[in-house]
Amino acid sequence: MSGKPRLTYFNGRGRMESIRWLLAAAGVEFEEVYLETKEQYDKLIKDGFLLFQQVPLVEMDGMKMVQTRAIQSYIAGKYNLYGKDLKERALIDMYVEGVADLMQMILTFPFSPPDAKEKNLDSIKERATNRYFPVFEKVLKQHGQDFLVGNKFSWADVQLMEAILAVEEKIPAVLSGFPQLQVFKTKMSNMPTIKKFLQPGSPRKPPPDAHYVETVLKVFKK
Amino acid sequence: MAGKPKLHYTKGRGKMESIRWLLAAAGVEFEEEFIETKEDLEKLRNDGVLLFQQVPMVEIDGMRMVQTRAILSYIAAKYNLYGKDLKERAWIDMYVEGTTDLMGMIMYLPFQPADTKEKNLALIIERATTRYFPVYEKALKDHGQDYLVGNKLSWADVHLLEAILMAEECKPDILSAFPLLQAFKGRISNIPTIKKFLQPGSQRKPPTDEKFVAVVRKIFNI
């Protein structure tokens, strides 16, 4: 028996948060090991745990999985969140990749220099409201279904939900022009596994703060 | 009848090259429509055929697919280059993400400021020889088989060959410490579909030179 998946990462969102969301949405309990020092990180590398010397690392089903997208694809495939056929999978992949590009901007934001922060925030707002959210608003409007793909809960819905909440933290009124996404957000929030993940005490991590940035820079310092 | 896939991109490698490689390796003939000016890109955007206003875009099987990874995953699965089960797919995904990271560094090199080129090239060579190539060398050594995953040609092998050739363009003897990768390179290059792609006159694109960088900058306004 493999036991619960074990996640190794910082005690913060970063690239692991999407994986936490997906496991939680699938109703899968997991353990976490937090990276706090450079020594810990160097030891993981020395012991051969990190295929490309990088985290996230997820130990599950006898594998030491690395590379965020590979991990997410595996979880989605295993827990039936990847559509019913190749074409649905293609749509899910397209949607997820688009959202990931938006999330990348949010991910790097805390690490940008203070004088670039305002510009970066404007970029996030512009991309969210002009490039990404309109696509999903249109998809939901056109088919009138609750979920993005195949009338069934999938990885795409989880990823979009995560992105909506992350952008709202920075730009609270960002969904004001997107009525379908507002309804979507409410529906997703009420799905039992997601509802549980959104409650205090869940493995969901808070927005990155100065301490998080400091820890990351310290651990990755050459 | 679906017809041949149609690729929309510039006349250079960029993010589309891996897609050209994979289609070619799978023995799939494809057409290309080249974006040569800013107006060409604007037209695609105004016609509403680019989901997130970006290329690559591939018309295939009635879909207008965007997002490189989504397109590659679809092609890999359709043409049986994605392993036989979830776990093999996970390994292929992990390996491909590694070569993607390496090729990403090489792809951006011509676009970097002249005074950082030397430093960035050194980093590419360091990463190739200490982070990425050792992983694939070891994988081949550990199982002693001809292909990276499941004793069968997969997307991972095609992607690795592409990465090896790109890295060699940076430093011709970059494989000197990797005997198994040298053998791998020879073997995979001799697969008939790949051999054909490596011959002059194929749809393989040349490395990006300074002149082409200027063209790309103009088209994408970067």
Chai-1 contact restraints between the chains, C-beta under 6 A:
chainA,res_idxA,chainB,res_idxB,connection_type,confidence,min_distance_angstrom,max_distance_angstrom,comment,restraint_id
A,L51,B,V135,contact,1.0,0.0,6.0,A-B,restraint_1
A,F52,B,G98,contact,1.0,0.0,6.0,A-B,restraint_2
A,F52,B,R131,contact,1.0,0.0,6.0,A-B,restraint_3
A,Q53,B,R131,contact,1.0,0.0,6.0,A-B,restraint_4
A,Q67,B,M94,contact,1.0,0.0,6.0,A-B,restraint_5
A,Q67,B,E97,contact,1.0,0.0,6.0,A-B,restraint_6
A,R69,B,E97,contact,1.0,0.0,6.0,A-B,restraint_7
A,A70,B,A90,contact,1.0,0.0,6.0,A-B,restraint_8
A,A70,B,D93,contact,1.0,0.0,6.0,A-B,restraint_9
A,A70,B,M94,contact,1.0,0.0,6.0,A-B,restraint_10
A,A70,B,E97,contact,1.0,0.0,6.0,A-B,restraint_11
A,S73,B,D93,contact,1.0,0.0,6.0,A-B,restraint_12
A,Y74,B,A90,contact,1.0,0.0,6.0,A-B,restraint_13
A,G77,B,L86,contact,1.0,0.0,6.0,A-B,restraint_14
A,L86,B,A77,contact,1.0,0.0,6.0,A-B,restraint_15
A,A90,B,A70,contact,1.0,0.0,6.0,A-B,restraint_16
A,A90,B,Y74,contact,1.0,0.0,6.0,A-B,restraint_17
A,D93,B,A70,contact,1.0,0.0,6.0,A-B,restraint_18
A,D93,B,S73,contact,1.0,0.0,6.0,A-B,restraint_19
A,M94,B,V66,contact,1.0,0.0,6.0,A-B,restraint_20
A,M94,B,Q67,contact,1.0,0.0,6.0,A-B,restraint_21
A,M94,B,A70,contact,1.0,0.0,6.0,A-B,restraint_22
A,E97,B,Q67,contact,1.0,0.0,6.0,A-B,restraint_23
A,E97,B,R69,contact,1.0,0.0,6.0,A-B,restraint_24
A,E97,B,A70,contact,1.0,0.0,6.0,A-B,restraint_25
A,G98,B,F52,contact,1.0,0.0,6.0,A-B,restraint_26
A,R131,B,F52,contact,1.0,0.0,6.0,A-B,restraint_27
A,R131,B,Q53,contact,1.0,0.0,6.0,A-B,restraint_28
